[in-house]
């Protein structure tokens, strides 16, 4: 293989390494500030955060972080399981191979040949020790992350799920912020319901007045009473409409107030989310350092030098 070809291959593999593995913490952190480019479809993807109880989207985002982190830890546990299987296999292979070499016929197996075989076989035990140290170091990373995760996320009363220990406080903050808005919304609904009823009542009063005007022989007092009733309902309807207008103005202003306060609470929630993402990022970096450290290659070179000498 020419040096030029080697250089091309090294450049290619180096670019793969950089594109796939570098900047993991930056990749995680960038998702906090981008739009929905980093997210798949979800129940809130096309909803306005400030409408109804859509603030629950950030609450569910925070609480869901527990399962995301658990998935990461499950991967690391599975990786450690693979390491442990490899360790056990190496130890078993070393033990069986030593027994076979020691049982070889002295007629065919020279002392030097046997010693060379046993020396190489002993390298399996040394490799198993290195792998065991890596396995144990990864387990420390897992345990540290889980301890922090359990501190951040507490058990629900039912015990079947976990939520962030600040979830209840954040929900209470959102509810308090939109309490006035909800009251105004309820008031508007009731006023509009009153208007609908009053419209119907006024229509009946107008029809009665019109019918009486076309009816001969009706007492004047009856006509006057009907007209007074119509005017009374007209005044009442006018008052309701004015009240609706005032309430709508107050509602629109309160919507603006809620947006300001909800955004402030949302930013606090994002800080909590950043803490969780930092935990994931730090844990992944620790895992990479242990699992793919250059020290692993150094250990194999030491075994090679020992065997070659």
Secondary structure as UniProt FT lines:
FT   HELIX           3..21
FT   TURN            22..23
FT   HELIX           24..33
FT   HELIX           36..38
FT   TURN            43..46
FT   TURN            49..50
FT   TURN            52..55
FT   HELIX           56..102
FT   TURN            106..108
FT   HELIX           111..152
FT   STRAND          153..155
FT   TURN            157..158
FT   STRAND          162..164
FT   TURN            165..166
FT   HELIX           167..177
FT   HELIX           179..213
FT   TURN            216..217
FT   HELIX           220..291
FT   HELIX           294..308
//
